[in-house]
Amino acid sequence: MKRRKAVWVLTFFGILLMLSFIILGGALVEQCARLNGIYSMQKVLVSGKNQADLQGKNSFSIDDIKRLKKELSTKYISYTARSSLVDPSVSSGSMVFPFRLIGTDYMYPMFSGLSLEEGSFITQKQEEEGAMVAIIDEELAWDVFRTKNATGKIIDIFGAAFRIIGVMEKEDSIIGKLTDDGLPEVYIPASVMLELDTTARITDLQIKTADANTLDQNTTDVSAAIRQIGKDPSSYNISDYNLKLALMKQKPLLLVFILGIASMLILLSHVKNLIKEIYFLIRDRCKTDYFSNVIKHNLKGIGFRILEMALSLTGIVLIWIGIRFTLYIPPQNIPDELINISYYSDLIKAAIQEGIQNRGYVAPQAELIVNASDMLLNLFFCISFILGFLLFYEGLRELKELNMNSSKLIPVLGLLFILSMGILTAAAFLSGLPYGTDVKGVLVAWAFIYVNFIITRKESGVKNV
């Protein structure tokens, strides 16, 4: 009895971990897209590699951005200014509080999923007029004023009085917690920041683009535009987030694809065994009887096997429909020749050199969000693919030895499957992630479990007739 319970617990955790990436992986991708604002991942991010550029050689001016808008024929460019001050602080009365100051424009919320507790963000009019306004997060509002309702209150930055026009909510999702360094944030118009802080530089641009599918056209166009305004594109990290989203989206699909292919192979093997059963049955019976009599006397058994073959083949087609997707591999990772050791060696060297060049590089928030999401996706994939499969197949092996009746096995497996989905739904809610079930992925996962526990179990007991 104890062994049976242990086997069911093992099987349950195998199912839970396999499903975790299908459900939570999709939720992570959706949350990452949401945290990148209304334009989501339909953008190119440009950020200066040299953060210690005191002369501002690789930073952008307001005039540079106006010229970029003309070069790219778009008005949808948001920019961010950073201060080089070590310990900026905000004061109210005699109290001083450390914070991170961000200078930006009125379009910033379109590229970043800021949620306001109250008030509003910087308007175009306030930006053009150089209004002394600020948006602070709720943590700083509470520290300074002991209330989150801080709209209309005054804080002191760089010795100047700023009126608070909005209070931001803290991002409570798992991605938000991973990208939060504990410093509260304050947003002011970039033009005002550049005027008050001589160390401030515009280092990051977010440019709305169309989805160029799997082409690098967006980064090519942006690089050309940067060169046209007299800047060196190699001094910037230029990333097309449309392509980053494509890479992230396909990771949960890849696990579903693996489950589907495994299920299809099991079903194909089952069809092959059914054909063998029919063949051996007819061959052995024909030794003592006519072919027509053999078919007539064994019509029911042969008919059931043919029906089972038809259902298995239908299952293979449906699974294929559910798992097929277009795999995207970045062009720079594809060598001209199939076996080219030097190509991959150069690729690794380039990655190491880029890491050295980026020492001291401070990633913008949009990049931190994508990096954190990608890290979690890779972690969930490893847990789901390695540990999930290991526990699942160990449970399968143990259940075969228990010789349970299939009619009792299917309802219990279904119950464990539903329980796993319920737990993962709760986990998504507690992690602050949206829950959007990938119906095809869930059905493929159930098909994988079913064919492994039922068909392989049946095959292990089949003998040639």
C-alpha positions, 0 to 999 in steps of 0.5 A: 500500500505504501509503495502504491502511494509512493508511485502515485506521488512520483507520477504526480510530480512528473506530470506536474513538472512536465506541465509547468513549462507549458503553462508557466512558460507561456505566462512568462512570455505574456507577462514579459510582453505586457511589461514592455508597454502598449507597443510590447516587443514591437520595437528596437532597443538602442543602448550605449555600450560605454556607460562611462562616456563622460564627454557624451560622445556616444550619447544622443541629444534631443536634436539627434533624436529629431533627426532619427525620427526623420531618417526612420520616418517615424515619430514613435521614439522614446528616449531615456536619460541617466545620471552619472551621480553616485548617490542621487537623493530626493528630499522633503523637509529635513528627510533625504532618501536615495532613489534612481532618477530617470529622465524620459519623454511622454512616450515612455509608457508606450514602451514600458508597462508602468501602472499608476496608482494615481495621477498621470504620466508626463504629458507632451505639453509638460515635456515641451514646456520643461515642467518641473513635474515628477512621477514617483513609485509608491514605495518612495511615496510611503517613505517620504509622505507616509501615504501613497496618495502623494499627487500634488505634493512637492519634493526637492531634486537637484535643489529644485522643487518638483510637483508630483503628478503620479504615483506608480505601482510596484510590479509584484510579478516574479519578473518584477521582483527579479529586476528590482534592485530595491531602489525606488524610482523617480521619473522627470522630463528628460529635458529638465534632467539634462538642464539640471544635471550636467552628468546626465546623458541620453543613452537609451532609445526605444523605437517602434517597428513593424515585425520584420518576421525572421529578418534583421531588417529592423536592426539594419535600418536603425543602424543605417539611420544612426550612421546617418546622424554621425554616430557609430552603430558599433558603439551601441547594443541594437536589439530587435525585440520582435526577434527576441519575442519569437525566440521566447515564444518558441521555447514552450512550443519546443517542449510540446513538440518533443512531447508530440513527436514522442507520442506519435512515435509510440502510436506509430509503433502501436500501428506497426504491432497491430499490423503484425498481430493481424499478419501473424493471426492470418498466417497461422490460421491459414495453415489449417484453413482457407483464407476466406474462412479465416477472415470470416471467423476472425472478422470481429478481432481483425475489425477491432484492430483495424479500427484501433489502427485508424484511431491511432493514425487519426491521433498522429495527424491531430497531434501533428496539427497541434505541435507544428510550428516554424522554428526560428534560428538567428541567422548568425548561428547558422554556418555556411557549412553543416560541419564548420568547427572554426565558425562555432569557435569564432562565434564563442570568441565573439561572445566573450569579446562582447562580454569584455567590451560590455563591462560596466554596461548598465542594461536598461529596464526593458533589457532587464525584463527580457533577460529575467524572463529568458532566464526563467524560461530556460530554468523551467525548460530544464526542470520540465524536460529533465526532472519532469521526464525522469520522474514521469518515466520512473512512475511509468516503470513502477506502475507497470509493475503494479499491474493495475487495471487500465479502467482504474488507471485512466481516471486516476491519471486524469485526476492527477492531470487536472490537479496539476493544472489547478496547482499551476494556475494557483502558482501563476496567480501567486507569481503575478503572472497572467494565466492563458492556457495553451489548449493545444499544448495541454491536449498534446501533454495529455496525449503523451501521458495517455499513450505512455501509460496505456498503449505502452503498458498494453504493448508490454503484455502483447504476444504474437498470436 
